[in-house]
Amino acid sequence: MKKGIVLLLVMMVLVLPFYTQAQCSICTKTAMQLGEGPAKGLNAGILYLMATPLAIMGIIGFRWWKREKSAVV
């Protein structure tokens, strides 16, 4: 059961960034002026820059959760 949940979460993390739009209104306006190709590249760059802080927060949260779980038992 746990392996299934972990696998589902990993698949979501790998697949969802391809379908999300991570542009603010200013970036969207600039991307519209650049054309389709550069707009996709700009969006991918924004998602790439967003992934690092989220990964760090996830690792810290996971380690905290594991430590709290082992302290209770």
CHARMM-style PDB file with segment names, atoms N, HN, CA, C and O in Angstrom:
ATOM      1  N   MET     1       0.825  -1.194   0.000  1.00  0.00      PROA
ATOM      2  CA  MET     1       0.000   0.000   0.000  1.00  0.00      PROA
ATOM      3  C   MET     1       0.866   1.252   0.000  1.00  0.00      PROA
ATOM      4  O   MET     1       0.605   2.185  -0.759  1.00  0.00      PROA
ATOM      5  N   LYS     2       1.906   1.280   0.854  1.00  0.00      PROA
ATOM      6  HN  LYS     2       2.118   0.522   1.471  1.00  0.00      PROA
ATOM      7  CA  LYS     2       2.760   2.458   0.928  1.00  0.00      PROA
ATOM      8  C   LYS     2       3.551   2.649  -0.357  1.00  0.00      PROA
ATOM      9  O   LYS     2       3.768   3.777  -0.800  1.00  0.00      PROA
ATOM     10  N   LYS     3       3.984   1.533  -0.960  1.00  0.00      PROA
ATOM     11  HN  LYS     3       3.808   0.617  -0.600  1.00  0.00      PROA
ATOM     12  CA  LYS     3       4.736   1.635  -2.202  1.00  0.00      PROA
ATOM     13  C   LYS     3       3.865   2.199  -3.316  1.00  0.00      PROA
ATOM     14  O   LYS     3       4.348   2.933  -4.178  1.00  0.00      PROA
ATOM     15  N   GLY     4       2.599   1.861  -3.295  1.00  0.00      PROA
ATOM     16  HN  GLY     4       2.207   1.265  -2.594  1.00  0.00      PROA
ATOM     17  CA  GLY     4       1.675   2.376  -4.300  1.00  0.00      PROA
ATOM     18  C   GLY     4       1.478   3.869  -4.159  1.00  0.00      PROA
ATOM     19  O   GLY     4       1.430   4.588  -5.156  1.00  0.00      PROA
ATOM     20  N   ILE     5       1.364   4.342  -2.928  1.00  0.00      PROA
ATOM     21  HN  ILE     5       1.403   3.758  -2.117  1.00  0.00      PROA
ATOM     22  CA  ILE     5       1.183   5.770  -2.698  1.00  0.00      PROA
ATOM     23  C   ILE     5       2.432   6.533  -3.110  1.00  0.00      PROA
ATOM     24  O   ILE     5       2.346   7.587  -3.740  1.00  0.00      PROA
ATOM     25  N   VAL     6       3.594   5.994  -2.750  1.00  0.00      PROA
ATOM     26  HN  VAL     6       3.664   5.138  -2.238  1.00  0.00      PROA
ATOM     27  CA  VAL     6       4.855   6.643  -3.128  1.00  0.00      PROA
ATOM     28  C   VAL     6       4.997   6.673  -4.641  1.00  0.00      PROA
ATOM     29  O   VAL     6       5.404   7.689  -5.203  1.00  0.00      PROA
ATOM     30  N   LEU     7       4.667   5.574  -5.307  1.00  0.00      PROA
ATOM     31  HN  LEU     7       4.336   4.748  -4.850  1.00  0.00      PROA
ATOM     32  CA  LEU     7       4.745   5.520  -6.762  1.00  0.00      PROA
ATOM     33  C   LEU     7       3.799   6.533  -7.395  1.00  0.00      PROA
ATOM     34  O   LEU     7       4.165   7.196  -8.365  1.00  0.00      PROA
ATOM     35  N   LEU     8       2.601   6.658  -6.866  1.00  0.00      PROA
ATOM     36  HN  LEU     8       2.304   6.119  -6.078  1.00  0.00      PROA
ATOM     37  CA  LEU     8       1.636   7.636  -7.371  1.00  0.00      PROA
ATOM     38  C   LEU     8       2.165   9.055  -7.211  1.00  0.00      PROA
ATOM     39  O   LEU     8       2.051   9.864  -8.132  1.00  0.00      PROA
ATOM     40  N   LEU     9       2.737   9.362  -6.061  1.00  0.00      PROA
ATOM     41  HN  LEU     9       2.829   8.705  -5.313  1.00  0.00      PROA
ATOM     42  CA  LEU     9       3.280  10.696  -5.837  1.00  0.00      PROA
ATOM     43  C   LEU     9       4.452  10.998  -6.772  1.00  0.00      PROA
ATOM     44  O   LEU     9       4.564  12.105  -7.300  1.00  0.00      PROA
ATOM     45  N   VAL    10       5.312  10.019  -6.969  1.00  0.00      PROA
ATOM     46  HN  VAL    10       5.222   9.121  -6.539  1.00  0.00      PROA
ATOM     47  CA  VAL    10       6.444  10.214  -7.877  1.00  0.00      PROA
ATOM     48  C   VAL    10       5.944  10.446  -9.300  1.00  0.00      PROA
ATOM     49  O   VAL    10       6.461  11.318  -9.999  1.00  0.00      PROA
ATOM     50  N   MET    11       4.966   9.694  -9.728  1.00  0.00      PROA
ATOM     51  HN  MET    11       4.546   8.986  -9.161  1.00  0.00      PROA
ATOM     52  CA  MET    11       4.415   9.875 -11.074  1.00  0.00      PROA
ATOM     53  C   MET    11       3.780  11.252 -11.229  1.00  0.00      PROA
ATOM     54  O   MET    11       3.922  11.888 -12.274  1.00  0.00      PROA
ATOM     55  N   MET    12       3.081  11.716 -10.195  1.00  0.00      PROA
ATOM     56  HN  MET    12       2.966  11.200  -9.346  1.00  0.00      PROA
ATOM     57  CA  MET    12       2.468  13.044 -10.257  1.00  0.00      PROA
ATOM     58  C   MET    12       3.535  14.122 -10.359  1.00  0.00      PROA
ATOM     59  O   MET    12       3.389  15.079 -11.119  1.00  0.00      PROA
ATOM     60  N   VAL    13       4.605  13.968  -9.594  1.00  0.00      PROA
ATOM     61  HN  VAL    13       4.724  13.190  -8.976  1.00  0.00      PROA
ATOM     62  CA  VAL    13       5.678  14.965  -9.620  1.00  0.00      PROA
ATOM     63  C   VAL    13       6.343  14.991 -10.998  1.00  0.00      PROA
ATOM     64  O   VAL    13       6.732  16.057 -11.475  1.00  0.00      PROA
ATOM     65  N   LEU    14       6.476  13.839 -11.633  1.00  0.00      PROA
ATOM     66  HN  LEU    14       6.159  12.973 -11.245  1.00  0.00      PROA
ATOM     67  CA  LEU    14       7.128  13.782 -12.929  1.00  0.00      PROA
ATOM     68  C   LEU    14       6.233  14.221 -14.081  1.00  0.00      PROA
ATOM     69  O   LEU    14       6.726  14.772 -15.065  1.00  0.00      PROA
ATOM     70  N   VAL    15       4.937  13.989 -13.977  1.00  0.00      PROA
ATOM     71  HN  VAL    15       4.537  13.541 -13.177  1.00  0.00      PROA
ATOM     72  CA  VAL    15       4.037  14.255 -15.091  1.00  0.00      PROA
ATOM     73  C   VAL    15       3.388  15.637 -15.009  1.00  0.00      PROA
ATOM     74  O   VAL    15       3.246  16.296 -16.039  1.00  0.00      PROA
ATOM     75  N   LEU    16       3.001  16.083 -13.852  1.00  0.00      PROA
ATOM     76  HN  LEU    16       3.117  15.547 -13.016  1.00  0.00      PROA
ATOM     77  CA  LEU    16       2.253  17.330 -13.739  1.00  0.00      PROA
ATOM     78  C   LEU    16       2.999  18.581 -14.210  1.00  0.00      PROA
ATOM     79  O   LEU    16       2.353  19.467 -14.768  1.00  0.00      PROA
ATOM     80  N   PRO    17       4.301  18.711 -14.024  1.00  0.00      PROA
ATOM     81  CA  PRO    17       4.946  19.931 -14.511  1.00  0.00      PROA
ATOM     82  C   PRO    17       4.805  20.159 -16.012  1.00  0.00      PROA
ATOM     83  O   PRO    17       4.888  21.298 -16.470  1.00  0.00      PROA
ATOM     84  N   PHE    18       4.593  19.099 -16.781  1.00  0.00      PROA
ATOM     85  HN  PHE    18       4.525  18.173 -16.409  1.00  0.00      PROA
ATOM     86  CA  PHE    18       4.438  19.270 -18.214  1.00  0.00      PROA
ATOM     87  C   PHE    18       3.087  19.886 -18.576  1.00  0.00      PROA
ATOM     88  O   PHE    18       2.927  20.410 -19.678  1.00  0.00      PROA
ATOM     89  N   TYR    19       2.131  19.832 -17.681  1.00  0.00      PROA
ATOM     90  HN  TYR    19       2.262  19.406 -16.785  1.00  0.00      PROA
ATOM     91  CA  TYR    19       0.805  20.342 -17.965  1.00  0.00      PROA
ATOM     92  C   TYR    19       0.472  21.629 -17.225  1.00  0.00      PROA
ATOM     93  O   TYR    19      -0.606  22.188 -17.428  1.00  0.00      PROA
ATOM     94  N   THR    20       1.354  22.104 -16.387  1.00  0.00      PROA
ATOM     95  HN  THR    20       2.230  21.650 -16.223  1.00  0.00      PROA
ATOM     96  CA  THR    20       1.074  23.292 -15.602  1.00  0.00      PROA
ATOM     97  C   THR    20       1.582  24.542 -16.292  1.00  0.00      PROA
ATOM     98  O   THR    20       2.500  24.490 -17.111  1.00  0.00      PROA
ATOM     99  N   GLN    21       0.982  25.644 -15.957  1.00  0.00      PROA
ATOM    100  HN  GLN    21       0.236  25.686 -15.292  1.00  0.00      PROA
ATOM    101  CA  GLN    21       1.418  26.944 -16.432  1.00  0.00      PROA
ATOM    102  C   GLN    21       1.871  27.741 -15.219  1.00  0.00      PROA
ATOM    103  O   GLN    21       1.071  28.018 -14.325  1.00  0.00      PROA
ATOM    104  N   ALA    22       3.133  28.107 -15.179  1.00  0.00      PROA
ATOM    105  HN  ALA    22       3.783  27.882 -15.905  1.00  0.00      PROA
ATOM    106  CA  ALA    22       3.697  28.739 -13.990  1.00  0.00      PROA
ATOM    107  C   ALA    22       4.094  30.180 -14.260  1.00  0.00      PROA
ATOM    108  O   ALA    22       5.069  30.663 -13.684  1.00  0.00      PROA
ATOM    109  N   GLN    23       3.378  30.863 -15.102  1.00  0.00      PROA
ATOM    110  HN  GLN    23       2.586  30.470 -15.569  1.00  0.00      PROA
ATOM    111  CA  GLN    23       3.768  32.209 -15.460  1.00  0.00      PROA
ATOM    112  C   GLN    23       2.882  33.236 -14.764  1.00  0.00      PROA
ATOM    113  O   GLN    23       1.664  33.082 -14.676  1.00  0.00      PROA
ATOM    114  N   CYS    24       3.534  34.288 -14.272  1.00  0.00      PROA
ATOM    115  HN  CYS    24       4.524  34.413 -14.343  1.00  0.00      PROA
ATOM    116  CA  CYS    24       2.783  35.415 -13.730  1.00  0.00      PROA
ATOM    117  C   CYS    24       2.245  36.220 -14.911  1.00  0.00      PROA
ATOM    118  O   CYS    24       2.542  35.898 -16.062  1.00  0.00      PROA
ATOM    119  N   SER    25       1.468  37.250 -14.643  1.00  0.00      PROA
ATOM    120  HN  SER    25       1.227  37.512 -13.708  1.00  0.00      PROA
ATOM    121  CA  SER    25       0.858  38.017 -15.727  1.00  0.00      PROA
ATOM    122  C   SER    25       1.904  38.743 -16.569  1.00  0.00      PROA
ATOM    123  O   SER    25       1.738  38.857 -17.784  1.00  0.00      PROA
ATOM    124  N   ILE    26       2.960  39.228 -15.961  1.00  0.00      PROA
ATOM    125  HN  ILE    26       3.095  39.136 -14.974  1.00  0.00      PROA
ATOM    126  CA  ILE    26       4.002  39.924 -16.726  1.00  0.00      PROA
ATOM    127  C   ILE    26       4.751  38.940 -17.618  1.00  0.00      PROA
ATOM    128  O   ILE    26       5.022  39.234 -18.782  1.00  0.00      PROA
ATOM    129  N   CYS    27       5.084  37.780 -17.076  1.00  0.00      PROA
ATOM    130  HN  CYS    27       4.864  37.540 -16.131  1.00  0.00      PROA
ATOM    131  CA  CYS    27       5.782  36.762 -17.875  1.00  0.00      PROA
ATOM    132  C   CYS    27       4.891  36.263 -19.007  1.00  0.00      PROA
ATOM    133  O   CYS    27       5.380  35.997 -20.106  1.00  0.00      PROA
ATOM    134  N   THR    28       3.612  36.134 -18.758  1.00  0.00      PROA
ATOM    135  HN  THR    28       3.215  36.349 -17.866  1.00  0.00      PROA
ATOM    136  CA  THR    28       2.684  35.681 -19.787  1.00  0.00      PROA
ATOM    137  C   THR    28       2.628  36.682 -20.931  1.00  0.00      PROA
ATOM    138  O   THR    28       2.652  36.294 -22.099  1.00  0.00      PROA
ATOM    139  N   LYS    29       2.555  37.955 -20.606  1.00  0.00      PROA
ATOM    140  HN  LYS    29       2.536  38.270 -19.657  1.00  0.00      PROA
ATOM    141  CA  LYS    29       2.502  38.999 -21.630  1.00  0.00      PROA
ATOM    142  C   LYS    29       3.792  38.994 -22.461  1.00  0.00      PROA
ATOM    143  O   LYS    29       3.740  39.108 -23.685  1.00  0.00      PROA
ATOM    144  N   THR    30       4.939  38.865 -21.803  1.00  0.00      PROA
ATOM    145  HN  THR    30       4.981  38.772 -20.808  1.00  0.00      PROA
ATOM    146  CA  THR    30       6.216  38.810 -22.508  1.00  0.00      PROA
ATOM    147  C   THR    30       6.292  37.567 -23.386  1.00  0.00      PROA
ATOM    148  O   THR    30       6.751  37.637 -24.526  1.00  0.00      PROA
ATOM    149  N   ALA    31       5.850  36.448 -22.867  1.00  0.00      PROA
ATOM    150  HN  ALA    31       5.477  36.391 -21.941  1.00  0.00      PROA
ATOM    151  CA  ALA    31       5.896  35.197 -23.633  1.00  0.00      PROA
ATOM    152  C   ALA    31       4.993  35.262 -24.856  1.00  0.00      PROA
ATOM    153  O   ALA    31       5.330  34.698 -25.897  1.00  0.00      PROA
ATOM    154  N   MET    32       3.862  35.933 -24.753  1.00  0.00      PROA
ATOM    155  HN  MET    32       3.589  36.392 -23.907  1.00  0.00      PROA
ATOM    156  CA  MET    32       2.968  36.065 -25.905  1.00  0.00      PROA
ATOM    157  C   MET    32       3.639  36.841 -27.032  1.00  0.00      PROA
ATOM    158  O   MET    32       3.417  36.561 -28.210  1.00  0.00      PROA
ATOM    159  N   GLN    33       4.454  37.809 -26.662  1.00  0.00      PROA
ATOM    160  HN  GLN    33       4.634  38.036 -25.705  1.00  0.00      PROA
ATOM    161  CA  GLN    33       5.148  38.605 -27.677  1.00  0.00      PROA
ATOM    162  C   GLN    33       6.288  37.823 -28.319  1.00  0.00      PROA
ATOM    163  O   GLN    33       6.641  38.086 -29.469  1.00  0.00      PROA
ATOM    164  N   LEU    34       6.866  36.869 -27.600  1.00  0.00      PROA
ATOM    165  HN  LEU    34       6.579  36.655 -26.666  1.00  0.00      PROA
ATOM    166  CA  LEU    34       8.001  36.104 -28.117  1.00  0.00      PROA
ATOM    167  C   LEU    34       7.585  35.031 -29.113  1.00  0.00      PROA
ATOM    168  O   LEU    34       8.345  34.714 -30.028  1.00  0.00      PROA
ATOM    169  N   GLY    35       6.413  34.477 -28.954  1.00  0.00      PROA
ATOM    170  HN  GLY    35       5.795  34.735 -28.211  1.00  0.00      PROA
ATOM    171  CA  GLY    35       5.961  33.393 -29.810  1.00  0.00      PROA
ATOM    172  C   GLY    35       5.808  32.105 -29.011  1.00  0.00      PROA
ATOM    173  O   GLY    35       6.043  32.082 -27.803  1.00  0.00      PROA
ATOM    174  N   GLU    36       5.416  31.045 -29.690  1.00  0.00      PROA
ATOM    175  HN  GLU    36       5.225  31.064 -30.671  1.00  0.00      PROA
ATOM    176  CA  GLU    36       5.089  29.774 -29.026  1.00  0.00      PROA
ATOM    177  C   GLU    36       6.319  29.059 -28.470  1.00  0.00      PROA
ATOM    178  O   GLU    36       6.300  28.629 -27.317  1.00  0.00      PROA
ATOM    179  N   GLY    37       7.374  28.922 -29.249  1.00  0.00      PROA
ATOM    180  HN  GLY    37       7.388  29.271 -30.186  1.00  0.00      PROA
ATOM    181  CA  GLY    37       8.566  28.190 -28.815  1.00  0.00      PROA
ATOM    182  C   GLY    37       9.238  28.820 -27.606  1.00  0.00      PROA
ATOM    183  O   GLY    37       9.448  28.139 -26.602  1.00  0.00      PROA
ATOM    184  N   PRO    38       9.585  30.112 -27.674  1.00  0.00      PROA
ATOM    185  CA  PRO    38      10.208  30.744 -26.512  1.00  0.00      PROA
ATOM    186  C   PRO    38       9.295  30.792 -25.288  1.00  0.00      PROA
ATOM    187  O   PRO    38       9.777  30.766 -24.156  1.00  0.00      PROA
ATOM    188  N   ALA    39       7.998  30.860 -25.505  1.00  0.00      PROA
ATOM    189  HN  ALA    39       7.606  30.881 -26.425  1.00  0.00      PROA
ATOM    190  CA  ALA    39       7.059  30.867 -24.383  1.00  0.00      PROA
ATOM    191  C   ALA    39       7.115  29.544 -23.633  1.00  0.00      PROA
ATOM    192  O   ALA    39       7.072  29.526 -22.403  1.00  0.00      PROA
ATOM    193  N   LYS    40       7.210  28.441 -24.360  1.00  0.00      PROA
ATOM    194  HN  LYS    40       7.244  28.455 -25.359  1.00  0.00      PROA
ATOM    195  CA  LYS    40       7.326  27.131 -23.710  1.00  0.00      PROA
ATOM    196  C   LYS    40       8.644  27.019 -22.952  1.00  0.00      PROA
ATOM    197  O   LYS    40       8.692  26.457 -21.858  1.00  0.00      PROA
ATOM    198  N   GLY    41       9.706  27.554 -23.536  1.00  0.00      PROA
ATOM    199  HN  GLY    41       9.667  28.010 -24.425  1.00  0.00      PROA
ATOM    200  CA  GLY    41      11.004  27.541 -22.861  1.00  0.00      PROA
ATOM    201  C   GLY    41      10.992  28.384 -21.595  1.00  0.00      PROA
ATOM    202  O   GLY    41      11.561  27.990 -20.577  1.00  0.00      PROA
ATOM    203  N   LEU    42      10.345  29.545 -21.655  1.00  0.00      PROA
ATOM    204  HN  LEU    42       9.883  29.866 -22.482  1.00  0.00      PROA
ATOM    205  CA  LEU    42      10.228  30.406 -20.477  1.00  0.00      PROA
ATOM    206  C   LEU    42       9.431  29.710 -19.383  1.00  0.00      PROA
ATOM    207  O   LEU    42       9.801  29.772 -18.210  1.00  0.00      PROA
ATOM    208  N   ASN    43       8.361  29.061 -19.749  1.00  0.00      PROA
ATOM    209  HN  ASN    43       8.061  29.010 -20.702  1.00  0.00      PROA
ATOM    210  CA  ASN    43       7.542  28.343 -18.778  1.00  0.00      PROA
ATOM    211  C   ASN    43       8.315  27.184 -18.156  1.00  0.00      PROA
ATOM    212  O   ASN    43       8.213  26.952 -16.951  1.00  0.00      PROA
ATOM    213  N   ALA    44       9.077  26.460 -18.953  1.00  0.00      PROA
ATOM    214  HN  ALA    44       9.160  26.648 -19.932  1.00  0.00      PROA
ATOM    215  CA  ALA    44       9.884  25.358 -18.433  1.00  0.00      PROA
ATOM    216  C   ALA    44      10.953  25.877 -17.475  1.00  0.00      PROA
ATOM    217  O   ALA    44      11.237  25.243 -16.459  1.00  0.00      PROA
ATOM    218  N   GLY    45      11.544  27.026 -17.794  1.00  0.00      PROA
ATOM    219  HN  GLY    45      11.313  27.541 -18.619  1.00  0.00      PROA
ATOM    220  CA  GLY    45      12.543  27.619 -16.903  1.00  0.00      PROA
ATOM    221  C   GLY    45      11.948  28.028 -15.567  1.00  0.00      PROA
ATOM    222  O   GLY    45      12.569  27.833 -14.523  1.00  0.00      PROA
ATOM    223  N   ILE    46      10.754  28.591 -15.594  1.00  0.00      PROA
ATOM    224  HN  ILE    46      10.250  28.749 -16.443  1.00  0.00      PROA
ATOM    225  CA  ILE    46      10.081  28.978 -14.357  1.00  0.00      PROA
ATOM    226  C   ILE    46       9.795  27.748 -13.504  1.00  0.00      PROA
ATOM    227  O   ILE    46      10.008  27.769 -12.292  1.00  0.00      PROA
ATOM    228  N   LEU    47       9.317  26.687 -14.126  1.00  0.00      PROA
ATOM    229  HN  LEU    47       9.144  26.670 -15.110  1.00  0.00      PROA
ATOM    230  CA  LEU    47       9.045  25.452 -13.387  1.00  0.00      PROA
ATOM    231  C   LEU    47      10.321  24.844 -12.826  1.00  0.00      PROA
ATOM    232  O   LEU    47      10.317  24.304 -11.720  1.00  0.00      PROA
ATOM    233  N   TYR    48      11.410  24.928 -13.577  1.00  0.00      PROA
ATOM    234  HN  TYR    48      11.414  25.367 -14.476  1.00  0.00      PROA
ATOM    235  CA  TYR    48      12.691  24.402 -13.117  1.00  0.00      PROA
ATOM    236  C   TYR    48      13.172  25.164 -11.886  1.00  0.00      PROA
ATOM    237  O   TYR    48      13.623  24.557 -10.915  1.00  0.00      PROA
ATOM    238  N   LEU    49      13.078  26.482 -11.925  1.00  0.00      PROA
ATOM    239  HN  LEU    49      12.712  26.975 -12.714  1.00  0.00      PROA
ATOM    240  CA  LEU    49      13.508  27.303 -10.792  1.00  0.00      PROA
ATOM    241  C   LEU    49      12.599  27.096  -9.576  1.00  0.00      PROA
ATOM    242  O   LEU    49      13.045  27.244  -8.438  1.00  0.00      PROA
ATOM    243  N   MET    50      11.348  26.760  -9.807  1.00  0.00      PROA
ATOM    244  HN  MET    50      10.986  26.640 -10.731  1.00  0.00      PROA
ATOM    245  CA  MET    50      10.407  26.536  -8.719  1.00  0.00      PROA
ATOM    246  C   MET    50      10.631  25.170  -8.056  1.00  0.00      PROA
ATOM    247  O   MET    50      10.313  25.001  -6.879  1.00  0.00      PROA
ATOM    248  N   ALA    51      11.167  24.207  -8.789  1.00  0.00      PROA
ATOM    249  HN  ALA    51      11.425  24.344  -9.745  1.00  0.00      PROA
ATOM    250  CA  ALA    51      11.301  22.842  -8.280  1.00  0.00      PROA
ATOM    251  C   ALA    51      12.316  22.732  -7.149  1.00  0.00      PROA
ATOM    252  O   ALA    51      12.103  21.963  -6.211  1.00  0.00      PROA
ATOM    253  N   THR    52      13.408  23.479  -7.214  1.00  0.00      PROA
ATOM    254  HN  THR    52      13.581  24.103  -7.976  1.00  0.00      PROA
ATOM    255  CA  THR    52      14.456  23.355  -6.199  1.00  0.00      PROA
ATOM    256  C   THR    52      13.973  23.733  -4.800  1.00  0.00      PROA
ATOM    257  O   THR    52      14.149  22.942  -3.873  1.00  0.00      PROA
ATOM    258  N   PRO    53      13.370  24.915  -4.607  1.00  0.00      PROA
ATOM    259  CA  PRO    53      12.884  25.225  -3.252  1.00  0.00      PROA
ATOM    260  C   PRO    53      11.807  24.255  -2.765  1.00  0.00      PROA
ATOM    261  O   PRO    53      11.756  23.920  -1.582  1.00  0.00      PROA
ATOM    262  N   LEU    54      10.948  23.806  -3.682  1.00  0.00      PROA
ATOM    263  HN  LEU    54      10.989  24.078  -4.643  1.00  0.00      PROA
ATOM    264  CA  LEU    54       9.915  22.856  -3.273  1.00  0.00      PROA
ATOM    265  C   LEU    54      10.523  21.522  -2.873  1.00  0.00      PROA
ATOM    266  O   LEU    54      10.049  20.888  -1.931  1.00  0.00      PROA
ATOM    267  N   ALA    55      11.562  21.085  -3.570  1.00  0.00      PROA
ATOM    268  HN  ALA    55      11.948  21.599  -4.336  1.00  0.00      PROA
ATOM    269  CA  ALA    55      12.236  19.839  -3.213  1.00  0.00      PROA
ATOM    270  C   ALA    55      12.918  19.966  -1.851  1.00  0.00      PROA
ATOM    271  O   ALA    55      12.868  19.041  -1.041  1.00  0.00      PROA
ATOM    272  N   ILE    56      13.548  21.099  -1.603  1.00  0.00      PROA
ATOM    273  HN  ILE    56      13.589  21.851  -2.262  1.00  0.00      PROA
ATOM    274  CA  ILE    56      14.200  21.314  -0.309  1.00  0.00      PROA
ATOM    275  C   ILE    56      13.171  21.292   0.813  1.00  0.00      PROA
ATOM    276  O   ILE    56      13.392  20.661   1.846  1.00  0.00      PROA
ATOM    277  N   MET    57      12.048  21.977   0.615  1.00  0.00      PROA
ATOM    278  HN  MET    57      11.869  22.490  -0.225  1.00  0.00      PROA
ATOM    279  CA  MET    57      10.997  21.970   1.639  1.00  0.00      PROA
ATOM    280  C   MET    57      10.439  20.566   1.844  1.00  0.00      PROA
ATOM    281  O   MET    57      10.142  20.176   2.973  1.00  0.00      PROA
ATOM    282  N   GLY    58      10.296  19.806   0.764  1.00  0.00      PROA
ATOM    283  HN  GLY    58      10.537  20.122  -0.153  1.00  0.00      PROA
ATOM    284  CA  GLY    58       9.792  18.443   0.883  1.00  0.00      PROA
ATOM    285  C   GLY    58      10.743  17.542   1.652  1.00  0.00      PROA
ATOM    286  O   GLY    58      10.311  16.737   2.478  1.00  0.00      PROA
ATOM    287  N   ILE    59      12.030  17.675   1.387  1.00  0.00      PROA
ATOM    288  HN  ILE    59      12.381  18.329   0.717  1.00  0.00      PROA
ATOM    289  CA  ILE    59      13.023  16.866   2.098  1.00  0.00      PROA
ATOM    290  C   ILE    59      13.040  17.222   3.581  1.00  0.00      PROA
ATOM    291  O   ILE    59      13.067  16.334   4.434  1.00  0.00      PROA
ATOM    292  N   ILE    60      13.026  18.509   3.889  1.00  0.00      PROA
ATOM    293  HN  ILE    60      13.004  19.230   3.196  1.00  0.00      PROA
ATOM    294  CA  ILE    60      13.007  18.934   5.296  1.00  0.00      PROA
ATOM    295  C   ILE    60      11.744  18.440   5.987  1.00  0.00      PROA
ATOM    296  O   ILE    60      11.805  17.944   7.112  1.00  0.00      PROA
ATOM    297  N   GLY    61      10.597  18.572   5.321  1.00  0.00      PROA
ATOM    298  HN  GLY    61      10.547  18.975   4.407  1.00  0.00      PROA
ATOM    299  CA  GLY    61       9.346  18.106   5.897  1.00  0.00      PROA
ATOM    300  C   GLY    61       9.328  16.606   6.114  1.00  0.00      PROA
ATOM    301  O   GLY    61       8.841  16.129   7.139  1.00  0.00      PROA
ATOM    302  N   PHE    62       9.854  15.864   5.159  1.00  0.00      PROA
ATOM    303  HN  PHE    62      10.249  16.251   4.326  1.00  0.00      PROA
ATOM    304  CA  PHE    62       9.895  14.411   5.289  1.00  0.00      PROA
ATOM    305  C   PHE    62      10.797  14.002   6.435  1.00  0.00      PROA
ATOM    306  O   PHE    62      10.425  13.130   7.220  1.00  0.00      PROA
ATOM    307  N   ARG    63      11.970  14.602   6.557  1.00  0.00      PROA
ATOM    308  HN  ARG    63      12.272  15.311   5.920  1.00  0.00      PROA
ATOM    309  CA  ARG    63      12.887  14.262   7.650  1.00  0.00      PROA
ATOM    310  C   ARG    63      12.279  14.616   9.005  1.00  0.00      PROA
ATOM    311  O   ARG    63      12.438  13.875   9.976  1.00  0.00      PROA
ATOM    312  N   TRP    64      11.583  15.752   9.066  1.00  0.00      PROA
ATOM    313  HN  TRP    64      11.454  16.354   8.278  1.00  0.00      PROA
ATOM    314  CA  TRP    64      10.915  16.151  10.313  1.00  0.00      PROA
ATOM    315  C   TRP    64       9.830  15.135  10.666  1.00  0.00      PROA
ATOM    316  O   TRP    64       9.702  14.727  11.820  1.00  0.00      PROA
ATOM    317  N   TRP    65       9.061  14.735   9.674  1.00  0.00      PROA
ATOM    318  HN  TRP    65       9.166  15.065   8.736  1.00  0.00      PROA
ATOM    319  CA  TRP    65       7.974  13.774   9.904  1.00  0.00      PROA
ATOM    320  C   TRP    65       8.535  12.433  10.394  1.00  0.00      PROA
ATOM    321  O   TRP    65       7.997  11.840  11.330  1.00  0.00      PROA
ATOM    322  N   LYS    66       9.624  11.952   9.758  1.00  0.00      PROA
ATOM    323  HN  LYS    66      10.061  12.433   8.998  1.00  0.00      PROA
ATOM    324  CA  LYS    66      10.220  10.690  10.179  1.00  0.00      PROA
ATOM    325  C   LYS    66      10.752  10.789  11.620  1.00  0.00      PROA
ATOM    326  O   LYS    66      10.594   9.852  12.402  1.00  0.00      PROA
ATOM    327  N   ARG    67      11.382  11.924  11.969  1.00  0.00      PROA
ATOM    328  HN  ARG    67      11.510  12.685  11.333  1.00  0.00      PROA
ATOM    329  CA  ARG    67      11.916  12.101  13.296  1.00  0.00      PROA
ATOM    330  C   ARG    67      10.790  12.135  14.339  1.00  0.00      PROA
ATOM    331  O   ARG    67      10.915  11.527  15.402  1.00  0.00      PROA
ATOM    332  N   GLU    68       9.710  12.830  14.046  1.00  0.00      PROA
ATOM    333  HN  GLU    68       9.608  13.324  13.183  1.00  0.00      PROA
ATOM    334  CA  GLU    68       8.570  12.896  14.959  1.00  0.00      PROA
ATOM    335  C   GLU    68       7.906  11.528  15.104  1.00  0.00      PROA
ATOM    336  O   GLU    68       7.484  11.138  16.193  1.00  0.00      PROA
ATOM    337  N   LYS    69       7.824  10.816  13.998  1.00  0.00      PROA
ATOM    338  HN  LYS    69       8.167  11.132  13.113  1.00  0.00      PROA
ATOM    339  CA  LYS    69       7.196   9.484  14.033  1.00  0.00      PROA
ATOM    340  C   LYS    69       8.017   8.519  14.897  1.00  0.00      PROA
ATOM    341  O   LYS    69       7.451   7.738  15.662  1.00  0.00      PROA
ATOM    342  N   SER    70       9.344   8.572  14.779  1.00  0.00      PROA
ATOM    343  HN  SER    70       9.804   9.206  14.159  1.00  0.00      PROA
ATOM    344  CA  SER    70      10.183   7.674  15.564  1.00  0.00      PROA
ATOM    345  C   SER    70      10.248   8.100  17.040  1.00  0.00      PROA
ATOM    346  O   SER    70      10.474   7.255  17.906  1.00  0.00      PROA
ATOM    347  N   ALA    71      10.057   9.371  17.339  1.00  0.00      PROA
ATOM    348  HN  ALA    71       9.873  10.057  16.636  1.00  0.00      PROA
ATOM    349  CA  ALA    71      10.093   9.845  18.709  1.00  0.00      PROA
ATOM    350  C   ALA    71       8.840   9.422  19.477  1.00  0.00      PROA
ATOM    351  O   ALA    71       8.912   9.207  20.687  1.00  0.00      PROA
ATOM    352  N   VAL    72       7.699   9.299  18.804  1.00  0.00      PROA
ATOM    353  HN  VAL    72       7.641   9.473  17.821  1.00  0.00      PROA
ATOM    354  CA  VAL    72       6.451   8.918  19.436  1.00  0.00      PROA
ATOM    355  C   VAL    72       6.458   7.444  19.798  1.00  0.00      PROA
ATOM    356  O   VAL    72       5.950   7.069  20.854  1.00  0.00      PROA
ATOM    357  N   VAL    73       7.016   6.610  18.955  1.00  0.00      PROA
ATOM    358  HN  VAL    73       7.429   6.915  18.096  1.00  0.00      PROA
ATOM    359  CA  VAL    73       7.027   5.162  19.169  1.00  0.00      PROA
ATOM    360  C   VAL    73       8.013   4.801  20.191  1.00  0.00      PROA
ATOM    361  OT1 VAL    73       8.168   3.623  20.510  1.00  0.00      PROA
TER     362      VAL     73
END
